[in-house]
Amino acid sequence: MSSYKLKCLSCHTEITDNYNIVCSCGKSGFYRTIYENRQFNPSNENNIWRFHEWLPVKSPPIQKSASNGKESKSEAGKTVVYKSKGFAKELGLQNLFIAFNGYWPEKKANILTGTFKGLEAPPSISRAKENGVKRILLATAGNTGRAFAEETINQNFEVLIVAAKSANSRLWTTKEINENNVKYITLANGNDYTNAIELGKRICNEIGVETEGGARNIARRDGMGTCFLEGVAEIGKIPKHYFQAIGSGTGGIAAWEASIRLIEDGRFGDQPARLHLSQNSRFAPIVHAWKARRNQIINEDFRIPPHEMSSLFAEVLANRTLSYSIDGGVYQALSDTNGEMYAVSEDEAKNAMKFIYQTEEIDIVPPAAVAIASLIQAVEQEKINPNELVLLNITGGGIERLKEDFELIPLKPVIEVKNPQTDLVEIAETCIH
């Protein structure tokens, strides 16, 4: 059983979790989970619940089999970490470890939605249920939505998903989903992820649906943090360098927080992993702010208009709602770890995607290609030594491999609206019972 409290990173007050998102101090800092058990003690299970002592749930959820009625822990995949051979050799790195998040049965990688967002959904839904929440809403660029949709079946929960129409191709599951579990609200062409976030906030505030929480959701961050924990479980110590592509920056924060917990344990090192985070070169607000060593994002950091964001190679990284300046955010994470930011062009990312397929023999998603390209940049710029421990987060992959074994079932919208300022009456009547 997990025992924990929440600590406000602005006023440092500790409270008992009751699905809190913002501290009453009004300073808007993140909450961080403070676990009673300070020692890293993963079990031998082949799912995310092996880290349940460092996940903000009282206990792993139980599900009942439809075929035989037997009860077991809820299905949930986990990260698979292995030492690279082919790709590492090409880069001249002696200790490159890959954290693979997706479907690759030959390596026992079992995240059926092909994205590390599958690490966020199980603890997030479980935490919501334990706090008496009936349904949650999340706005998505696609990957998070399909991860939560798939998990609703495992835990018999209800989620409202809001996404722009450009995300449709990324919204699917491997299981049949009914409207008791998922209600998908789509925004017409011309809208983007930011518009989906805006509409989602209105639905939560005006209709009264509980928000999933985004970067403020401790279960999302700690769930993503298990990717880093899996790396340390395999390597045996905190790596020197950690590479990942980011949108809002939540994944980078999660790795930093995992480093902090491992340092407190005392057995895995006394320095956090150096964060190497990356974005599309056409949309790189955090890159621009960090290169200028500003702790604020300014309008000039957004270099493309919203209507061009859907044309980006890794569109899911184009998030205008950034976790940068907040207490506990990306700026602090980069500062604490002497981190680096990288801007990656579309050509660099596409070449990286081909490179990893040739050397590791698995397909990956565009955001993972951005991270791989940033590692190539770091090697070329001699930012890492050949013998240093490096953990590369491939945040999604194996979707082409998944199609060989599963039918991918598209999510069907229950309603389409023109813009985030739409009247909410029809949404309330369609989606809330």
C-alpha positions, 0 to 999 in steps of 0.5 A, a space after each residue: 500500500 502506498 502512503 503519501 502526502 502532497 507538498 506545495 512547492 511554493 509555500 512548502 505546506 504538506 497536505 493529505 491528498 483529496 484530489 487537490 490540484 492547486 494549493 490554497 496559498 494562491 501561489 500556483 506552484 506544483 504539488 509534489 508527492 512525498 512518499 512515506 517509503 523513501 527507499 526504491 523498492 520495485 516488485 518483479 511484476 511486468 507492469 507499472 504497478 511494480 512501482 506502486 509504492 511510488 505512485 499516488 494510489 492507495 493500492 493497485 486497482 483490481 479488475 475482474 476477468 470477463 471470461 472466468 470472473 477471476 480478479 487480478 491487478 488491472 492490466 497496465 504496461 510498463 517501460 522496457 529498458 535495454 542497452 543499445 548495441 547498433 545505434 550506440 555503436 553508430 554514435 560511438 557511445 559505450 553506455 547508451 540505454 534505451 527506455 522503450 515505451 510501446 509495443 514490442 513483444 519480442 522485448 516484452 514491451 506491452 504498452 498497447 497504445 504505443 506511447 508512454 502516456 500509457 504510464 500516466 493513465 493507470 495511476 491517474 484513473 485509479 487516483 481519481 476513483 479512490 477520491 470518489 471522482 465519477 468522471 474526468 475530462 482531458 484535452 489531448 493532442 492524441 496520445 494521452 487521449 488514446 492511453 486514457 481511453 484504453 485504460 477506462 476499460 481496464 478500470 471501468 471508468 468514464 472519461 471525456 476527451 476533447 481534441 482538435 480534428 487533426 488528432 483523429 488519426 491518433 485516437 484509437 484503442 485496441 479494445 471496443 470502447 462504449 460511450 459509458 466509458 469514453 465520450 469524445 468531443 472533437 473540434 472542427 478543422 482550423 482548431 488546435 490543441 490549445 483550442 481543445 484545452 480552452 474548451 476543456 476548461 470551459 466544460 469543467 468550469 461551467 458544466 462541473 466535470 472534474 479536470 484530469 489536471 494536466 501537468 498539475 496531476 501528480 499521478 500523471 507526473 509520477 506515472 511518467 516518472 516510472 520510465 526513469 525508475 525503470 531505467 535506474 532499476 536496469 542500470 543500477 544507478 542514476 544515469 549521467 544524461 537523460 534525453 526526451 522530447 517535450 511539449 508542455 515539459 511534464 515528462 522532463 519534470 517527471 524524470 527530474 522528480 524521480 531523480 530527486 527521490 532516488 537521491 533521497 534513497 541514497 543508494 543510486 547516486 547523489 546527482 540528478 540526471 542532466 536533462 537534455 530536452 527537445 522541441 520542434 525547431 519551428 515551435 520551440 518556445 522553451 528552447 528560446 526561453 532557456 537559451 536566453 536563461 529567462 524564467 518566463 516564456 514571452 510572446 516572441 518565443 512562439 514563432 508560428 501562428 496556431 493554424 500552422 501547428 497541425 503541419 508540424 512533424 511532431 504535432 503533439 509537441 506543439 503545446 502552448 500551455 507550458 509548465 515552464 515558469 511555475 514553482 517545480 516547473 521546467 525552468 527549475 528542472 533545467 536549472 537544477 540539472 544543468 540541463 540543455 534544450 535542443 531545437 530539431 528540424 523536421 529533416 533531422 527528426 525524419 533522418 533519426 526515425 530512419 536511423 533508429 529503425 535501421 539500427 534497432 529494428 523498431 518503428 517509432 513515433 515522431 516525438 521520439 524521433 525528435 529526442 533521438 535527433 537531439 542525442 545525435 546533436 549532443 554527440 556531434 557537439 561533444 556535450 556527452 563523453 563516449 563512456 558516460 551513462 545515457 538514458 534515451 526515452 523513446 516515448 512511443 513506438 511499435 505501432 506498425 508492429 502493433 497493427 500486425 497483432 491487433 485491430 486499431 479501433 478509431 474513437 468516434 466523436 459523439 459530438 463535433 463543435 466549431 470552436 471553443 466558444 461554442 454553446 455548451 448546452 448540447 455538450 452537456 445533454 450529450 455527454 453528461 447523464 
